[in-house]
Amino acid sequence: MKQISTKGNTLKVYIFLLTLLFNVTLSNSSEIYKNIFSIDLGLGTAYNIHKADFNAFKGMYNCCNFGDASHFGILGGIDLNYNLANSLEVFVGIDYADRSATLSYDEVLSIYNETTKLITQVTNRYNLEANLKNIEIELGFKYILVQDFISGPLKLISAGKLFFPLTSDFIQMKEAVSPEGHVLNINGENVLEYEMASGNISDRYSPGLGFNVGIQNHLISGEKTSFTQSISFDYCFSNIVDNVDWKHYSINLLLGFNFDVYGEINSSMDENIQTLAEEKAPVKDSATIIPVIRDTINPKLNFAKIISDFHIEKGYELLCSSPKITCIFFDKDSNKIPDSYLQYDKSISQFSNPIKLHNNILYDILAILESNRNATITLAALNSGDEEVTLVDNRIEEVKNFFLKNGIDGKRIRKTESINKSNEKFETGYSENRRVDINLEEVLLTDFVSKNMFDNVVGYSKIELDTLDILFPKRLKIEDKYEKYITMKSDMLHSYKIPSAEYDESLHYKVTYMDTLEADTTFKFPKARMRIEQHELKTDNFMAVLTFDYNSDQLSDISKQTLLELLQFLPEGVTIMISGSADISGTKDRNEELTQRRANNAKSFLEKNSNGKVFKFIETIDSERYSNATPVGRFLNRSIRIKIKKED
């Protein structure tokens, strides 16, 4: 079957698309919007499907029997996008695509064996391996279906496409398939397969004409960047070769990266921005809006409303410091203390995230040794089963030298062989056993419980913005001077817990959009207007994390001390919620049983030492876990968490 000529059709399609682009651009040139260019980079795979009918082809033996085929190939490229309007982009793309495929046909023959006098059926397979690589150019449109789908826009893609051959080779093979022992006799030699023909496919389309449709999702990752995921469908109208009805289409999956480049705006936009600045509406109460508008900004941004609810909370709250994992984890085959342990972070407090707190463990133990002259430490080390045994002593020497260099007398540092080894039947056990345990004697590095006085400004504010032509709402960034006190931040909702002594009667906000537009405001909210809530003992923020050794349910001395201190402060009748967890090593049933034993032991200890106080207990499996990606996280997950609930 002869291929219908595509050169005239190709020219007509491109003339139409270029004319449409020119007309749309002119029609929008007087509109007030910002021209946004963006670049898409993508890499992925194409599932190529070949539909072939070789009945009209006489070039090779049995080619008329080749049928359909499929093949995965690499697909990657770049799109240059130009924003025509808020929801419409035109783009030009260039891709590298592997469109290869192997077309096969099985030939079944009946062969008479003169020796056995039997007729045997044998199967030979003919393979046509087509190595087809393309450079493909597309021109089309991207339309935003949903502005804020997950964390960015969801776009519909539609484009015309040209397929230019880059590589066009073929090999035709014949192979013996069955029965076992069947071979091919080629020139007196028995072989399992042989090459029948090979060469270049000289009459491929040049170019082929087709189209592409699909959807593209953006996940915003920065002010001007986003990760993209695309699924699309390609179809080529043109036959791969002139004298065969052989077409291909594909389903494409691409992962990529998008970043924006900004263009200039026209003078009518400047006038509109100036008018906007002059016609700002006054804000109620004492809020003052000071828009900072640059020469090239558009869209427009204003504060519309600030909804707030603040009050003062005073009283006492029960707190427990974060648990400390008193060991140093080493890199494989290394006795050098990792740098993360040698850089003391002063911003970390005793109530900080325990994974971050662990990086300060050497300095925390050093401080205890300096303030308690009778305190001593014992060091015990391990190596994993895939390391040299000599690393044990070398690692102990490294930790010992840290304390010696910081003024601790060597007589206060001893070595011990007592250490709890993790099971190396699990991969996680190897990294957990590359460590040195540091055990304090004569003093506890305790997770202490305390009753703390507090006086805080607590509440939230919700910012409502008046936006015009905001294309990507997720790229709005809101900052305020109390950001370090924000305990929750979701879109435009800010939740605060500010020490009263540091609150200066006002809140100041600045909004930035894609580094091109800024607006700020100061909102007055004096403490005199706030209601006061007095708390005798607040327990909402209390959580004690009690850790256990590997495969153990026994409470450590530190855990027992923590529970005893807790009992001193608890009023009778409160509910003690105990939730246990285990790390990822071991089976689910084994971990759940171990977790339950840990929770039961903590409950029994509290009941035994309650001095007549009656409490309610709730025991659960803990769903709150630290990351199991590091040894520290897994050590922390061998734990129980204790929270306190007071009756309303």
VENGI-V847690 format. One record per residue. N is the residue number from 1. RES is the residue in one letter. SS is DSSP state (H for helix, E for strand, C for the rest). Layout:
n = {N;N}
res = {RES;RES}
ss = {SS;SS}
//
This chain:
n = {1;2;3;4;5;6;7;8;9;10;11;12;13;14;15;16;17;18;19;20;21;22;23;24;25;26;27;28;29;30;31;32;33;34;35;36;37;38;39;40;41;42;43;44;45;46;47;48;49;50;51;52;53;54;55;56;57;58;59;60;61;62;63;64;65;66;67;68;69;70;71;72;73;74;75;76;77;78;79;80;81;82;83;84;85;86;87;88;89;90;91;92;93;94;95;96;97;98;99;100;101;102;103;104;105;106;107;108;109;110;111;112;113;114;115;116;117;118;119;120;121;122;123;124;125;126;127;128;129;130;131;132;133;134;135;136;137;138;139;140;141;142;143;144;145;146;147;148;149;150;151;152;153;154;155;156;157;158;159;160;161;162;163;164;165;166;167;168;169;170;171;172;173;174;175;176;177;178;179;180;181;182;183;184;185;186;187;188;189;190;191;192;193;194;195;196;197;198;199;200;201;202;203;204;205;206;207;208;209;210;211;212;213;214;215;216;217;218;219;220;221;222;223;224;225;226;227;228;229;230;231;232;233;234;235;236;237;238;239;240;241;242;243;244;245;246;247;248;249;250;251;252;253;254;255;256;257;258;259;260;261;262;263;264;265;266;267;268;269;270;271;272;273;274;275;276;277;278;279;280;281;282;283;284;285;286;287;288;289;290;291;292;293;294;295;296;297;298;299;300;301;302;303;304;305;306;307;308;309;310;311;312;313;314;315;316;317;318;319;320;321;322;323;324;325;326;327;328;329;330;331;332;333;334;335;336;337;338;339;340;341;342;343;344;345;346;347;348;349;350;351;352;353;354;355;356;357;358;359;360;361;362;363;364;365;366;367;368;369;370;371;372;373;374;375;376;377;378;379;380;381;382;383;384;385;386;387;388;389;390;391;392;393;394;395;396;397;398;399;400;401;402;403;404;405;406;407;408;409;410;411;412;413;414;415;416;417;418;419;420;421;422;423;424;425;426;427;428;429;430;431;432;433;434;435;436;437;438;439;440;441;442;443;444;445;446;447;448;449;450;451;452;453;454;455;456;457;458;459;460;461;462;463;464;465;466;467;468;469;470;471;472;473;474;475;476;477;478;479;480;481;482;483;484;485;486;487;488;489;490;491;492;493;494;495;496;497;498;499;500;501;502;503;504;505;506;507;508;509;510;511;512;513;514;515;516;517;518;519;520;521;522;523;524;525;526;527;528;529;530;531;532;533;534;535;536;537;538;539;540;541;542;543;544;545;546;547;548;549;550;551;552;553;554;555;556;557;558;559;560;561;562;563;564;565;566;567;568;569;570;571;572;573;574;575;576;577;578;579;580;581;582;583;584;585;586;587;588;589;590;591;592;593;594;595;596;597;598;599;600;601;602;603;604;605;606;607;608;609;610;611;612;613;614;615;616;617;618;619;620;621;622;623;624;625;626;627;628;629;630;631;632;633;634;635;636;637;638;639;640;641;642;643;644;645;646;647;648}
res = {M;K;Q;I;S;T;K;G;N;T;L;K;V;Y;I;F;L;L;T;L;L;F;N;V;T;L;S;N;S;S;E;I;Y;K;N;I;F;S;I;D;L;G;L;G;T;A;Y;N;I;H;K;A;D;F;N;A;F;K;G;M;Y;N;C;C;N;F;G;D;A;S;H;F;G;I;L;G;G;I;D;L;N;Y;N;L;A;N;S;L;E;V;F;V;G;I;D;Y;A;D;R;S;A;T;L;S;Y;D;E;V;L;S;I;Y;N;E;T;T;K;L;I;T;Q;V;T;N;R;Y;N;L;E;A;N;L;K;N;I;E;I;E;L;G;F;K;Y;I;L;V;Q;D;F;I;S;G;P;L;K;L;I;S;A;G;K;L;F;F;P;L;T;S;D;F;I;Q;M;K;E;A;V;S;P;E;G;H;V;L;N;I;N;G;E;N;V;L;E;Y;E;M;A;S;G;N;I;S;D;R;Y;S;P;G;L;G;F;N;V;G;I;Q;N;H;L;I;S;G;E;K;T;S;F;T;Q;S;I;S;F;D;Y;C;F;S;N;I;V;D;N;V;D;W;K;H;Y;S;I;N;L;L;L;G;F;N;F;D;V;Y;G;E;I;N;S;S;M;D;E;N;I;Q;T;L;A;E;E;K;A;P;V;K;D;S;A;T;I;I;P;V;I;R;D;T;I;N;P;K;L;N;F;A;K;I;I;S;D;F;H;I;E;K;G;Y;E;L;L;C;S;S;P;K;I;T;C;I;F;F;D;K;D;S;N;K;I;P;D;S;Y;L;Q;Y;D;K;S;I;S;Q;F;S;N;P;I;K;L;H;N;N;I;L;Y;D;I;L;A;I;L;E;S;N;R;N;A;T;I;T;L;A;A;L;N;S;G;D;E;E;V;T;L;V;D;N;R;I;E;E;V;K;N;F;F;L;K;N;G;I;D;G;K;R;I;R;K;T;E;S;I;N;K;S;N;E;K;F;E;T;G;Y;S;E;N;R;R;V;D;I;N;L;E;E;V;L;L;T;D;F;V;S;K;N;M;F;D;N;V;V;G;Y;S;K;I;E;L;D;T;L;D;I;L;F;P;K;R;L;K;I;E;D;K;Y;E;K;Y;I;T;M;K;S;D;M;L;H;S;Y;K;I;P;S;A;E;Y;D;E;S;L;H;Y;K;V;T;Y;M;D;T;L;E;A;D;T;T;F;K;F;P;K;A;R;M;R;I;E;Q;H;E;L;K;T;D;N;F;M;A;V;L;T;F;D;Y;N;S;D;Q;L;S;D;I;S;K;Q;T;L;L;E;L;L;Q;F;L;P;E;G;V;T;I;M;I;S;G;S;A;D;I;S;G;T;K;D;R;N;E;E;L;T;Q;R;R;A;N;N;A;K;S;F;L;E;K;N;S;N;G;K;V;F;K;F;I;E;T;I;D;S;E;R;Y;S;N;A;T;P;V;G;R;F;L;N;R;S;I;R;I;K;I;K;K;E;D}
ss = {C;C;C;C;C;C;H;H;H;H;H;H;H;H;H;H;H;H;H;H;H;H;H;H;H;H;H;H;C;C;C;C;C;C;C;E;E;E;E;E;E;E;E;E;E;E;E;E;E;E;E;E;E;C;C;C;C;C;C;C;C;C;H;H;H;C;C;C;E;E;E;E;E;E;E;E;E;E;E;E;E;E;E;E;E;C;C;E;E;E;E;E;E;E;E;E;E;E;C;C;E;E;E;E;E;E;E;E;E;E;E;E;E;C;C;C;C;E;E;E;E;E;E;E;E;E;E;E;E;E;E;E;E;E;E;E;E;E;E;E;E;E;E;E;E;E;C;C;C;C;E;C;C;E;E;E;E;E;E;E;E;E;E;E;E;E;E;E;E;E;E;E;E;E;E;E;E;E;C;C;C;C;C;E;E;E;C;C;E;E;E;C;E;E;E;E;E;E;E;E;C;C;C;E;C;E;E;E;E;E;E;E;E;E;E;E;E;E;E;E;C;C;C;C;E;E;E;E;E;E;E;E;E;E;E;E;C;C;C;C;E;C;C;C;E;E;E;E;E;E;E;E;E;E;E;E;E;E;E;E;E;E;C;C;C;C;H;H;H;H;H;H;H;H;H;H;H;H;C;C;C;C;C;C;C;C;C;E;E;E;E;E;C;C;C;C;C;C;C;E;E;E;E;E;E;E;E;E;E;E;E;E;E;E;E;E;E;E;E;E;C;C;C;C;C;C;E;E;E;C;C;C;C;C;C;C;C;C;H;H;H;C;C;C;C;C;C;C;C;C;C;C;C;H;H;H;H;H;C;C;H;H;H;H;H;H;H;H;H;H;H;C;C;C;C;E;E;E;E;E;E;C;C;C;C;C;C;C;C;C;H;H;H;H;H;H;H;H;H;H;H;H;H;H;H;C;C;C;C;H;H;H;E;E;E;C;C;C;C;C;C;C;C;C;C;C;H;H;H;H;H;H;C;C;E;E;E;E;E;E;E;C;C;C;C;C;C;C;E;E;E;E;E;E;E;E;E;E;E;E;E;E;E;E;E;E;E;E;C;C;C;C;H;H;H;E;E;E;E;E;C;C;H;H;H;E;E;E;E;E;C;C;E;E;E;E;E;E;E;H;H;H;C;C;C;E;E;E;E;E;E;E;E;C;C;C;E;E;E;E;E;E;E;E;C;C;H;H;H;C;E;E;E;E;E;E;E;E;C;C;C;C;C;E;E;E;E;C;C;C;C;C;C;C;C;C;H;H;H;H;H;H;H;H;H;H;H;H;H;C;C;C;C;C;E;E;E;E;E;E;E;C;C;C;C;C;C;H;H;H;H;H;H;H;H;H;H;H;H;H;H;H;H;H;H;H;H;H;C;C;C;C;C;C;C;E;E;E;E;E;E;C;C;C;C;C;C;C;C;C;H;H;H;H;H;H;H;C;E;E;E;E;E;E;E;C;C;C}
//
